[in-house]
Amino acid sequence: MKRYIAPLLIGLIGGGILISLGVWQVQRLAWKEAILSEIDRQILAAPVPVPVNPDADTDQYLPVEVSGATGQRELHFLVSTRKLGPGFRIITALEMDNGRRILLDHGFIPTDAKQAKRTPGTVTVIGNLHWPEERDRFTPENDPETNYWYARDVPLLAGVLETEPVLVVARKMTPADPTVTPLPVDSSGIPNDHLGYAVTWFGLALCWLGMTALQLWRISRRNP
């Protein structure tokens, strides 16, 4: 019996650790889903006016309603969506009725509409404040000369379009531009990989316990 003790203990302890890690990830999954539900609730809440000094931490995803005149200069951000395919987000300045200038993300245009002329005008926008973090070490550098942009860096864009560092991502615009499809803020871009991690840990635990059982069987086949 002594020859079974060491591999059995190693198998049970290792399997227990792996199972506990899987359980922890399941708990993290419930925690993350609760956070995402709260974010979705906040995104779809009743809109309010744009705060005087919005904060990127406390006002992220804040639903707002704003009216003003769109700027003529467009910045085009390369994007690809599952439903619409490749294209560009359009961002312009928006001069609010009270004279403030902020950034407005109108939404999506297909690739072949990049050179099309869109007429600036006065609009009422319902959307959300957003300070996206889209740049990593794989993100190409922006090319202002050809109007190809790859990351919505709000302070940078505010300097380019001479606005406050405040971005409203449109959910609904009145009057609507039929050539532009809004890409509103939602929680789908927030990573939630805890289910995959849990499956991985439970799978490793199953393999570990299976290898332990195999080792015990091999020991049992040896001559005493």
ChimeraX commands (.cxc) that place a marker at each C-alpha (Angstrom):
marker #1 position 0.00,0.00,0.00 radius 0.5
marker #1 position 2.86,2.39,0.68 radius 0.5
marker #1 position 3.75,2.58,-3.00 radius 0.5
marker #1 position 0.30,4.10,-3.71 radius 0.5
marker #1 position 0.49,6.88,-1.12 radius 0.5
marker #1 position 2.87,9.33,-2.84 radius 0.5
marker #1 position 1.27,9.30,-6.34 radius 0.5
marker #1 position -2.20,9.36,-4.78 radius 0.5
marker #1 position -1.37,12.39,-2.65 radius 0.5
marker #1 position 0.25,14.20,-5.58 radius 0.5
marker #1 position -2.75,13.45,-7.75 radius 0.5
marker #1 position -5.33,14.59,-5.19 radius 0.5
marker #1 position -3.45,17.72,-4.16 radius 0.5
marker #1 position -2.73,18.76,-7.75 radius 0.5
marker #1 position -6.28,17.99,-8.85 radius 0.5
marker #1 position -7.66,19.91,-5.88 radius 0.5
marker #1 position -5.59,22.97,-6.75 radius 0.5
marker #1 position -6.69,22.90,-10.40 radius 0.5
marker #1 position -10.36,22.43,-9.45 radius 0.5
marker #1 position -10.14,25.32,-6.97 radius 0.5
marker #1 position -8.74,27.55,-9.72 radius 0.5
marker #1 position -11.65,26.56,-11.95 radius 0.5
marker #1 position -14.16,27.34,-9.20 radius 0.5
marker #1 position -12.47,30.70,-8.65 radius 0.5
marker #1 position -12.87,31.53,-12.35 radius 0.5
marker #1 position -16.57,30.59,-12.19 radius 0.5
marker #1 position -16.93,33.04,-9.30 radius 0.5
marker #1 position -15.05,35.67,-11.29 radius 0.5
marker #1 position -17.39,35.01,-14.22 radius 0.5
marker #1 position -20.44,35.79,-12.05 radius 0.5
marker #1 position -18.72,38.93,-10.76 radius 0.5
marker #1 position -17.82,40.11,-14.28 radius 0.5
marker #1 position -21.31,39.43,-15.64 radius 0.5
marker #1 position -22.79,41.53,-12.84 radius 0.5
marker #1 position -20.45,44.39,-13.76 radius 0.5
marker #1 position -21.36,44.12,-17.46 radius 0.5
marker #1 position -25.07,44.12,-16.61 radius 0.5
marker #1 position -24.58,47.28,-14.58 radius 0.5
marker #1 position -22.65,48.89,-17.45 radius 0.5
marker #1 position -25.43,47.98,-19.92 radius 0.5
marker #1 position -28.01,49.44,-17.53 radius 0.5
marker #1 position -26.00,52.65,-17.27 radius 0.5
marker #1 position -25.51,52.90,-21.04 radius 0.5
marker #1 position -29.25,52.70,-21.71 radius 0.5
marker #1 position -30.33,55.01,-18.88 radius 0.5
marker #1 position -32.14,58.29,-19.53 radius 0.5
marker #1 position -29.76,60.77,-21.19 radius 0.5
marker #1 position -28.59,63.94,-19.42 radius 0.5
marker #1 position -26.81,67.08,-20.68 radius 0.5
marker #1 position -23.06,66.83,-21.20 radius 0.5
marker #1 position -21.40,67.69,-17.85 radius 0.5
marker #1 position -19.32,70.85,-17.67 radius 0.5
marker #1 position -16.15,68.96,-16.77 radius 0.5
marker #1 position -16.74,65.27,-17.53 radius 0.5
marker #1 position -14.31,62.78,-16.02 radius 0.5
marker #1 position -13.01,59.76,-17.92 radius 0.5
marker #1 position -13.39,57.53,-14.86 radius 0.5
marker #1 position -16.69,58.59,-13.30 radius 0.5
marker #1 position -18.48,59.57,-16.54 radius 0.5
marker #1 position -17.42,56.68,-18.77 radius 0.5
marker #1 position -20.51,55.46,-20.72 radius 0.5
marker #1 position -22.67,58.30,-19.33 radius 0.5
marker #1 position -25.79,58.64,-21.58 radius 0.5
marker #1 position -26.14,62.21,-22.85 radius 0.5
marker #1 position -28.29,64.28,-25.19 radius 0.5
marker #1 position -26.73,67.18,-27.03 radius 0.5
marker #1 position -27.62,69.48,-29.93 radius 0.5
marker #1 position -25.29,71.44,-32.15 radius 0.5
marker #1 position -23.65,71.89,-35.53 radius 0.5
marker #1 position -21.32,69.25,-36.92 radius 0.5
marker #1 position -17.93,70.24,-38.26 radius 0.5
marker #1 position -17.00,69.90,-41.90 radius 0.5
marker #1 position -13.71,68.05,-41.34 radius 0.5
marker #1 position -14.09,64.29,-40.93 radius 0.5
marker #1 position -11.62,61.86,-39.37 radius 0.5
marker #1 position -11.95,58.29,-40.65 radius 0.5
marker #1 position -11.15,55.39,-38.31 radius 0.5
marker #1 position -10.63,51.97,-39.87 radius 0.5
marker #1 position -13.01,49.43,-38.33 radius 0.5
marker #1 position -14.50,46.06,-39.17 radius 0.5
marker #1 position -17.80,44.76,-37.81 radius 0.5
marker #1 position -19.34,41.32,-37.96 radius 0.5
marker #1 position -22.60,42.55,-39.50 radius 0.5
marker #1 position -21.42,45.46,-41.64 radius 0.5
marker #1 position -17.97,44.31,-42.69 radius 0.5
marker #1 position -14.98,46.65,-43.14 radius 0.5
marker #1 position -15.36,50.40,-43.22 radius 0.5
marker #1 position -14.72,53.54,-41.22 radius 0.5
marker #1 position -16.03,55.34,-38.18 radius 0.5
marker #1 position -16.60,59.05,-38.80 radius 0.5
marker #1 position -15.61,61.55,-36.13 radius 0.5
marker #1 position -16.16,65.30,-36.43 radius 0.5
marker #1 position -16.30,68.26,-34.12 radius 0.5
marker #1 position -19.70,69.19,-32.72 radius 0.5
marker #1 position -20.26,72.81,-31.73 radius 0.5
marker #1 position -22.94,72.69,-29.08 radius 0.5
marker #1 position -25.71,75.25,-28.79 radius 0.5
marker #1 position -23.92,76.81,-25.82 radius 0.5
marker #1 position -20.70,77.26,-27.84 radius 0.5
marker #1 position -18.73,74.33,-26.45 radius 0.5
marker #1 position -16.91,72.15,-28.96 radius 0.5
marker #1 position -16.69,68.40,-28.39 radius 0.5
marker #1 position -16.01,65.30,-30.50 radius 0.5
marker #1 position -18.84,63.34,-32.13 radius 0.5
marker #1 position -18.59,59.74,-33.35 radius 0.5
marker #1 position -21.31,59.57,-36.04 radius 0.5
marker #1 position -20.97,55.86,-36.77 radius 0.5
marker #1 position -20.06,53.58,-39.65 radius 0.5
marker #1 position -19.66,54.06,-43.39 radius 0.5
marker #1 position -18.58,51.28,-45.81 radius 0.5
marker #1 position -15.13,51.45,-47.35 radius 0.5
marker #1 position -16.39,52.63,-50.74 radius 0.5
marker #1 position -18.11,55.64,-49.12 radius 0.5
marker #1 position -14.90,57.13,-47.76 radius 0.5
marker #1 position -14.67,59.80,-50.46 radius 0.5
marker #1 position -18.39,60.60,-50.52 radius 0.5
marker #1 position -19.40,64.14,-49.60 radius 0.5
marker #1 position -21.50,64.52,-46.43 radius 0.5
marker #1 position -23.04,67.86,-45.63 radius 0.5
marker #1 position -22.51,69.28,-42.13 radius 0.5
marker #1 position -25.65,70.34,-40.32 radius 0.5
marker #1 position -27.44,70.87,-37.05 radius 0.5
marker #1 position -28.29,67.65,-35.23 radius 0.5
marker #1 position -29.62,66.37,-31.94 radius 0.5
marker #1 position -27.65,63.40,-30.65 radius 0.5
marker #1 position -28.45,60.80,-28.03 radius 0.5
marker #1 position -25.35,58.81,-27.19 radius 0.5
marker #1 position -22.74,58.04,-24.58 radius 0.5
marker #1 position -19.53,59.61,-23.39 radius 0.5
marker #1 position -16.58,57.38,-24.12 radius 0.5
marker #1 position -12.82,57.41,-23.67 radius 0.5
marker #1 position -11.81,54.26,-25.58 radius 0.5
marker #1 position -8.44,52.60,-25.04 radius 0.5
marker #1 position -7.75,51.09,-28.45 radius 0.5
marker #1 position -4.01,51.43,-28.93 radius 0.5
marker #1 position -1.55,48.65,-28.17 radius 0.5
marker #1 position 1.85,47.71,-29.56 radius 0.5
marker #1 position 0.22,46.14,-32.65 radius 0.5
marker #1 position -1.83,49.23,-33.59 radius 0.5
marker #1 position -0.52,51.02,-36.72 radius 0.5
marker #1 position 0.38,54.67,-36.52 radius 0.5
marker #1 position -2.29,57.10,-37.66 radius 0.5
marker #1 position -1.86,58.64,-41.11 radius 0.5
marker #1 position -3.49,62.09,-41.07 radius 0.5
marker #1 position -2.39,62.87,-44.64 radius 0.5
marker #1 position -4.52,60.07,-46.09 radius 0.5
marker #1 position -7.10,60.35,-43.29 radius 0.5
marker #1 position -6.55,56.82,-42.05 radius 0.5
marker #1 position -6.82,56.60,-38.28 radius 0.5
marker #1 position -6.59,53.45,-36.16 radius 0.5
marker #1 position -7.27,54.38,-32.54 radius 0.5
marker #1 position -9.66,56.87,-30.99 radius 0.5
marker #1 position -7.27,58.72,-28.70 radius 0.5
marker #1 position -9.59,61.40,-27.34 radius 0.5
marker #1 position -6.97,63.97,-26.20 radius 0.5
marker #1 position -5.12,63.62,-29.52 radius 0.5
marker #1 position -8.29,64.01,-31.59 radius 0.5
marker #1 position -9.37,66.99,-29.50 radius 0.5
marker #1 position -6.13,68.69,-30.46 radius 0.5
marker #1 position -6.61,67.89,-34.14 radius 0.5
marker #1 position -10.20,69.18,-34.28 radius 0.5
marker #1 position -9.74,71.91,-31.66 radius 0.5
marker #1 position -12.36,70.62,-29.22 radius 0.5
marker #1 position -12.61,69.65,-25.59 radius 0.5
marker #1 position -11.27,66.13,-24.87 radius 0.5
marker #1 position -14.82,64.79,-24.74 radius 0.5
marker #1 position -16.23,62.19,-27.16 radius 0.5
marker #1 position -19.91,61.41,-27.64 radius 0.5
marker #1 position -20.60,58.15,-29.49 radius 0.5
marker #1 position -23.97,58.49,-31.21 radius 0.5
marker #1 position -26.76,56.04,-30.49 radius 0.5
marker #1 position -29.38,58.07,-32.34 radius 0.5
marker #1 position -29.14,61.23,-34.42 radius 0.5
marker #1 position -31.91,63.55,-35.56 radius 0.5
marker #1 position -32.08,64.15,-38.44 radius 0.5
marker #1 position -30.54,60.78,-39.29 radius 0.5
marker #1 position -28.04,60.40,-42.12 radius 0.5
marker #1 position -29.10,57.28,-44.08 radius 0.5
marker #1 position -25.53,56.78,-45.29 radius 0.5
marker #1 position -24.13,56.46,-41.75 radius 0.5
marker #1 position -24.94,53.57,-39.38 radius 0.5
marker #1 position -24.48,54.39,-35.68 radius 0.5
marker #1 position -22.09,52.12,-33.78 radius 0.5
marker #1 position -23.25,52.83,-30.23 radius 0.5
marker #1 position -21.33,52.04,-27.09 radius 0.5
marker #1 position -22.05,48.63,-25.55 radius 0.5
marker #1 position -20.32,46.17,-23.25 radius 0.5
marker #1 position -19.38,43.68,-25.97 radius 0.5
marker #1 position -15.89,45.12,-26.26 radius 0.5
marker #1 position -15.11,44.59,-22.58 radius 0.5
marker #1 position -13.10,41.36,-22.15 radius 0.5
marker #1 position -14.85,38.55,-20.28 radius 0.5
marker #1 position -12.73,35.41,-20.65 radius 0.5
marker #1 position -13.46,33.82,-17.28 radius 0.5
marker #1 position -15.61,31.02,-18.72 radius 0.5
marker #1 position -12.76,29.97,-21.01 radius 0.5
marker #1 position -10.32,30.07,-18.12 radius 0.5
marker #1 position -12.67,27.96,-15.98 radius 0.5
marker #1 position -13.02,25.34,-18.71 radius 0.5
marker #1 position -9.22,25.26,-19.07 radius 0.5
marker #1 position -8.61,24.70,-15.34 radius 0.5
marker #1 position -11.32,22.03,-15.08 radius 0.5
marker #1 position -9.92,20.33,-18.18 radius 0.5
marker #1 position -6.42,20.32,-16.69 radius 0.5
marker #1 position -7.84,18.91,-13.46 radius 0.5
marker #1 position -9.52,16.11,-15.40 radius 0.5
marker #1 position -6.27,15.31,-17.21 radius 0.5
marker #1 position -4.29,15.42,-13.97 radius 0.5
marker #1 position -6.67,13.04,-12.20 radius 0.5
marker #1 position -6.75,10.79,-15.25 radius 0.5
marker #1 position -2.95,10.61,-15.30 radius 0.5
marker #1 position -3.00,9.87,-11.57 radius 0.5
marker #1 position -5.43,7.00,-12.11 radius 0.5
marker #1 position -3.25,5.68,-14.92 radius 0.5
marker #1 position -0.16,5.85,-12.71 radius 0.5
marker #1 position -1.93,3.98,-9.91 radius 0.5
marker #1 position -3.05,1.30,-12.39 radius 0.5
marker #1 position 0.51,0.88,-13.64 radius 0.5
marker #1 position 1.75,0.52,-10.07 radius 0.5
marker #1 position -0.89,-2.11,-9.42 radius 0.5
marker #1 position 0.35,-4.13,-12.43 radius 0.5
marker #1 position 3.88,-4.32,-11.10 radius 0.5
marker #1 position 5.07,-7.30,-9.14 radius 0.5
marker #1 position 4.91,-6.72,-5.38 radius 0.5
marker link #1:1,2 radius 0.2
marker link #1:2,3 radius 0.2
marker link #1:3,4 radius 0.2
marker link #1:4,5 radius 0.2
marker link #1:5,6 radius 0.2
marker link #1:6,7 radius 0.2
marker link #1:7,8 radius 0.2
marker link #1:8,9 radius 0.2
marker link #1:9,10 radius 0.2
marker link #1:10,11 radius 0.2
marker link #1:11,12 radius 0.2
marker link #1:12,13 radius 0.2
marker link #1:13,14 radius 0.2
marker link #1:14,15 radius 0.2
marker link #1:15,16 radius 0.2
marker link #1:16,17 radius 0.2
marker link #1:17,18 radius 0.2
marker link #1:18,19 radius 0.2
marker link #1:19,20 radius 0.2
marker link #1:20,21 radius 0.2
marker link #1:21,22 radius 0.2
marker link #1:22,23 radius 0.2
marker link #1:23,24 radius 0.2
marker link #1:24,25 radius 0.2
marker link #1:25,26 radius 0.2
marker link #1:26,27 radius 0.2
marker link #1:27,28 radius 0.2
marker link #1:28,29 radius 0.2
marker link #1:29,30 radius 0.2
marker link #1:30,31 radius 0.2
marker link #1:31,32 radius 0.2
marker link #1:32,33 radius 0.2
marker link #1:33,34 radius 0.2
marker link #1:34,35 radius 0.2
marker link #1:35,36 radius 0.2
marker link #1:36,37 radius 0.2
marker link #1:37,38 radius 0.2
marker link #1:38,39 radius 0.2
marker link #1:39,40 radius 0.2
marker link #1:40,41 radius 0.2
marker link #1:41,42 radius 0.2
marker link #1:42,43 radius 0.2
marker link #1:43,44 radius 0.2
marker link #1:44,45 radius 0.2
marker link #1:45,46 radius 0.2
marker link #1:46,47 radius 0.2
marker link #1:47,48 radius 0.2
marker link #1:48,49 radius 0.2
marker link #1:49,50 radius 0.2
marker link #1:50,51 radius 0.2
marker link #1:51,52 radius 0.2
marker link #1:52,53 radius 0.2
marker link #1:53,54 radius 0.2
marker link #1:54,55 radius 0.2
marker link #1:55,56 radius 0.2
marker link #1:56,57 radius 0.2
marker link #1:57,58 radius 0.2
marker link #1:58,59 radius 0.2
marker link #1:59,60 radius 0.2
marker link #1:60,61 radius 0.2
marker link #1:61,62 radius 0.2
marker link #1:62,63 radius 0.2
marker link #1:63,64 radius 0.2
marker link #1:64,65 radius 0.2
marker link #1:65,66 radius 0.2
marker link #1:66,67 radius 0.2
marker link #1:67,68 radius 0.2
marker link #1:68,69 radius 0.2
marker link #1:69,70 radius 0.2
marker link #1:70,71 radius 0.2
marker link #1:71,72 radius 0.2
marker link #1:72,73 radius 0.2
marker link #1:73,74 radius 0.2
marker link #1:74,75 radius 0.2
marker link #1:75,76 radius 0.2
marker link #1:76,77 radius 0.2
marker link #1:77,78 radius 0.2
marker link #1:78,79 radius 0.2
marker link #1:79,80 radius 0.2
marker link #1:80,81 radius 0.2
marker link #1:81,82 radius 0.2
marker link #1:82,83 radius 0.2
marker link #1:83,84 radius 0.2
marker link #1:84,85 radius 0.2
marker link #1:85,86 radius 0.2
marker link #1:86,87 radius 0.2
marker link #1:87,88 radius 0.2
marker link #1:88,89 radius 0.2
marker link #1:89,90 radius 0.2
marker link #1:90,91 radius 0.2
marker link #1:91,92 radius 0.2
marker link #1:92,93 radius 0.2
marker link #1:93,94 radius 0.2
marker link #1:94,95 radius 0.2
marker link #1:95,96 radius 0.2
marker link #1:96,97 radius 0.2
marker link #1:97,98 radius 0.2
marker link #1:98,99 radius 0.2
marker link #1:99,100 radius 0.2
marker link #1:100,101 radius 0.2
marker link #1:101,102 radius 0.2
marker link #1:102,103 radius 0.2
marker link #1:103,104 radius 0.2
marker link #1:104,105 radius 0.2
marker link #1:105,106 radius 0.2
marker link #1:106,107 radius 0.2
marker link #1:107,108 radius 0.2
marker link #1:108,109 radius 0.2
marker link #1:109,110 radius 0.2
marker link #1:110,111 radius 0.2
marker link #1:111,112 radius 0.2
marker link #1:112,113 radius 0.2
marker link #1:113,114 radius 0.2
marker link #1:114,115 radius 0.2
marker link #1:115,116 radius 0.2
marker link #1:116,117 radius 0.2
marker link #1:117,118 radius 0.2
marker link #1:118,119 radius 0.2
marker link #1:119,120 radius 0.2
marker link #1:120,121 radius 0.2
marker link #1:121,122 radius 0.2
marker link #1:122,123 radius 0.2
marker link #1:123,124 radius 0.2
marker link #1:124,125 radius 0.2
marker link #1:125,126 radius 0.2
marker link #1:126,127 radius 0.2
marker link #1:127,128 radius 0.2
marker link #1:128,129 radius 0.2
marker link #1:129,130 radius 0.2
marker link #1:130,131 radius 0.2
marker link #1:131,132 radius 0.2
marker link #1:132,133 radius 0.2
marker link #1:133,134 radius 0.2
marker link #1:134,135 radius 0.2
marker link #1:135,136 radius 0.2
marker link #1:136,137 radius 0.2
marker link #1:137,138 radius 0.2
marker link #1:138,139 radius 0.2
marker link #1:139,140 radius 0.2
marker link #1:140,141 radius 0.2
marker link #1:141,142 radius 0.2
marker link #1:142,143 radius 0.2
marker link #1:143,144 radius 0.2
marker link #1:144,145 radius 0.2
marker link #1:145,146 radius 0.2
marker link #1:146,147 radius 0.2
marker link #1:147,148 radius 0.2
marker link #1:148,149 radius 0.2
marker link #1:149,150 radius 0.2
marker link #1:150,151 radius 0.2
marker link #1:151,152 radius 0.2
marker link #1:152,153 radius 0.2
marker link #1:153,154 radius 0.2
marker link #1:154,155 radius 0.2
marker link #1:155,156 radius 0.2
marker link #1:156,157 radius 0.2
marker link #1:157,158 radius 0.2
marker link #1:158,159 radius 0.2
marker link #1:159,160 radius 0.2
marker link #1:160,161 radius 0.2
marker link #1:161,162 radius 0.2
marker link #1:162,163 radius 0.2
marker link #1:163,164 radius 0.2
marker link #1:164,165 radius 0.2
marker link #1:165,166 radius 0.2
marker link #1:166,167 radius 0.2
marker link #1:167,168 radius 0.2
marker link #1:168,169 radius 0.2
marker link #1:169,170 radius 0.2
marker link #1:170,171 radius 0.2
marker link #1:171,172 radius 0.2
marker link #1:172,173 radius 0.2
marker link #1:173,174 radius 0.2
marker link #1:174,175 radius 0.2
marker link #1:175,176 radius 0.2
marker link #1:176,177 radius 0.2
marker link #1:177,178 radius 0.2
marker link #1:178,179 radius 0.2
marker link #1:179,180 radius 0.2
marker link #1:180,181 radius 0.2
marker link #1:181,182 radius 0.2
marker link #1:182,183 radius 0.2
marker link #1:183,184 radius 0.2
marker link #1:184,185 radius 0.2
marker link #1:185,186 radius 0.2
marker link #1:186,187 radius 0.2
marker link #1:187,188 radius 0.2
marker link #1:188,189 radius 0.2
marker link #1:189,190 radius 0.2
marker link #1:190,191 radius 0.2
marker link #1:191,192 radius 0.2
marker link #1:192,193 radius 0.2
marker link #1:193,194 radius 0.2
marker link #1:194,195 radius 0.2
marker link #1:195,196 radius 0.2
marker link #1:196,197 radius 0.2
marker link #1:197,198 radius 0.2
marker link #1:198,199 radius 0.2
marker link #1:199,200 radius 0.2
marker link #1:200,201 radius 0.2
marker link #1:201,202 radius 0.2
marker link #1:202,203 radius 0.2
marker link #1:203,204 radius 0.2
marker link #1:204,205 radius 0.2
marker link #1:205,206 radius 0.2
marker link #1:206,207 radius 0.2
marker link #1:207,208 radius 0.2
marker link #1:208,209 radius 0.2
marker link #1:209,210 radius 0.2
marker link #1:210,211 radius 0.2
marker link #1:211,212 radius 0.2
marker link #1:212,213 radius 0.2
marker link #1:213,214 radius 0.2
marker link #1:214,215 radius 0.2
marker link #1:215,216 radius 0.2
marker link #1:216,217 radius 0.2
marker link #1:217,218 radius 0.2
marker link #1:218,219 radius 0.2
marker link #1:219,220 radius 0.2
marker link #1:220,221 radius 0.2
marker link #1:221,222 radius 0.2
marker link #1:222,223 radius 0.2
marker link #1:223,224 radius 0.2
view
